[in-house]
Amino acid sequence: AAPKGTRHQVMDALVPGLGVRVTDRGVKTYILQTRFPGSDNPVRRELGKCGVIDLEAARQKARDWKQLIAGGLDPSTAEDRERIEKLQRASTTFSSVAEDWFLRKLSTQRSGAVIERETRVHLFPIFAKRAITEIIDLDVMTKVINPRIRATPQMARQLLANLSKLFSWAIDQRIYGLKTNPCATIKPSKVIGEIVRRTRTLNDAELCALTVAIGRMGYPYGHVYRGLLLTALRLNEMAQT
């Protein structure tokens, strides 16, 4: 420790201007002493506490600062800018934008809960931490559509539609940096195939058997199937009513 009421510093032999400042309480801090942009005289600025960063990290940070200064940039301004950019990147990840979409758009739609669940289950594991501006059509094809084309083509089609709606909404908001919809050039009929319309209907005997089975079911399944039988709605539509 330095004598009471004083400080002393030890300068590095490898990086000019780098030193360790020691207080009378023994607190050691890496500092860089140099002429910063906008200052006529050399001043000292803290790089970090000893123990929080090691000597090699302090040397590298000092070199980085000196490089910024040589380019006419104040390191504190550059670090503030980098910090803001990191915050902006965090707020424009796929999951962050999707959460906004869930709240501001899907919460007002009848099918919103289903789309939100499908997005969380199938798309968050793939894209959650990716910046939404970095997702391209190749990502959608290789990570979402192709793995599902054979086994669950309808799910591949549905997830493509959900993604396209999310991207379009994000573009309209003008705050996420997204300019184009990567799903716009992907044609479901070309990559997944045409939708095969089902024509199978239940005959009278099957309707009778279904009615008997429904009568034996308790709540909620009996009510759901009775509603499907009477209204011909889709399963999810009936389940949400």
N, C-alpha and C positions, 0 to 999 in steps of 0.2 A: 504493500500500500504506500501511497505518497504521504509525505508529512502532513499533519493535520492542517486543514484549510488550503491545501494546495493540490495540484494534479501534476503528473508527469507523463511523458509519452515516450515510447520506444518505436523508432521508425524501422520499416522493413528494408532489407538489403536488396530484395528482388524487384519489388514494384515501387517506383518513386511515388512519394506522397502517401503511401499506405503506412499506418502506424497503429499502435495500441495505446489508448489513453487509460491511465489508472488513477482512480480517485483516492482520497484519504481513507475511504472505507474498503478499498481493495476491489472496487467494481471495475472490470476491464472491458473496454469497448473498442472495436475496430473503427478507425476513422480514416477519411481520405482528406488530405490537405492539398488543395489546389485552387486555381482561379476558375470559378464557375461562371457560366454565361451571365452577363449583367453585372458582374462584380469586378472592380478594378484591382482588388487585393485578394491574395490567397486566403481562404477560409477553411475551417474544418467542418466536415459533416460526418455523422455517424453512418457506418455501414451495417452494424449489427453487434450484439453483445457476444463476447467470447463465451463459448459454450453453447450458444444458440446456433451460431455458424462456426465452422472450424477455419483454420488458417488458409487452407486451399480455397475454400469457398469465398473467404474475404478477399483473397488475391484476385480471384476471377471476377468478383463483383467490382473491385477497384478498376480492373482492366476494362470491364464493360462500361463503367461510368466514364473513364477517360476517353473511350472511343466515342461515346455520345457527346462529350464536351468538345472533342475535336471536330465533330460535325455541327457544332453550334447549338446542341440541345442540352437543356438542363435535365439531369437525371431524375429529379423529383417529378418534373412535368411528364417525362417519358414513363415513369413508373405509375403515375396517376392515370395516364392514358391506357396503359396496359391493364391496370386494375379495372377500369371502366369497361374495356373490351372484354375482359374475362366475365364480368357481370352480365354484359350483353349477350355473350355466347351462352352463358348459363340460362338466360331467360329465353333463348331461342332454340333450345334443344327440342327434339321431337316431342318428348314427354311434357315439357313446359307448355309448348304451343297446344298440344292436345288437351291438356288440362283446361286451358282457356277456352278451347273449342267446346269441351264438354259443358262448361259452366255457361258460356255466353250464347251458344247456339243449340247444342243438343238438348239442354235442359228444357227447352221450349217445344221440342218435337215429340210426337207420340212414340216414334221408334228410337228416340235418343238413347234410352237405357240399354237397348239391345246393341246398338252400334258402339256405345261406350264400352260395354263388356267385351265385345269382339275385339275392339282395339286394344284394350288392356291385356287380354289373354293372348292374342296372336301377334300383335304388332309391337307392343312395348318391349318384349324380350329381344326383338331384332333391332329396333331403332331408338329406344328410350333416350340414350345418352348422345346420340348423333345430332349435330346441328342440322336443323331442318333444311337449311340451304345447301347442305352437302349431299343430300339424298338425291340420287339420279334414277333414271328409268331402268338402268341395268341393275341397281340394287333391288328395285321393286320386282323385276323379272326373276332374278336369281334367288332372292331370299323370301319372297312372298308367293309368287305365282307358280314358278316351276316345281317347288317341292309339293304342291297341292294339286297339280293338274290332273294326275291320274287317279288318286284316291278320293279327293274331295273337290272336284271342279267347281261345284256351286260355292264352296267356301272361298276358293281362289277368286271367283267372280265377285263375291260379296266384299272381300277385303280390298280388292282393287277399287271397287266403287267407294268404299269408306275412305280409303286413302285419297282418292281424287277429290272427294268432298272436303276433306280436311285441308289439302293443299290449296284448293280454290278459295276456301274461306280465309286462309292465312294470307294469301295474296291480296285479297280485298281489304284486309286490315291495314296494310301498308307499314306495319311496325316490326315485322319479323325479318325483313330483308329478302323475302322470297319473291322472285320475279316470274318464275315459270312453274307450271304444274308438271312434274316428271311423269305423271300418269296420262297426260293429255295425248301422247302419241301411241299409247298402248291400246290396241283395239281388242276387247275381250273375244269377239267372234273369230279373230285371227289367231290369237295365242292360246285361248282356252277352248274355243269351239262354239258352235251355235247352241243355243239353249234348246234342249229336246223337250217339247211340250208333252206332258203326260195326258193320256186319254182314258186311262183305266178308271172305271167307276164301280162302286159296290152294287151287287145285285140285291134282290129282295131278301134272300136268305142271309147274306152277309150283313145287311142292315139290321135284320132281326137279331142276329147273334151279337152285333155290336150294342144294340139297345139293351139286351139282357145283361151283357157284361158291364155296361155303364150303370145299370141299376144296382150292381153288386159293389161298385166302387164307392169309397167314401170321399169326403172333401179332402183336397181340392180336385183330384183327378177326375172324379165322376162329373163334376160341374164343368170342367174344361172340355172333356170329350162330348158331353151333351151339347155344349155351346158350339163346338166344331160341327157336330152333326146337323144342328139346326141352322147355322149361319154360313157354313163353308168358308169361314175365315182361316187364315194361316194360324199355325199353332202358337207362335209367339204373339201374334195379335190378340188371340183369345186369352192367352195366359196373362197378358198385361191388363186386361179389362177387369 
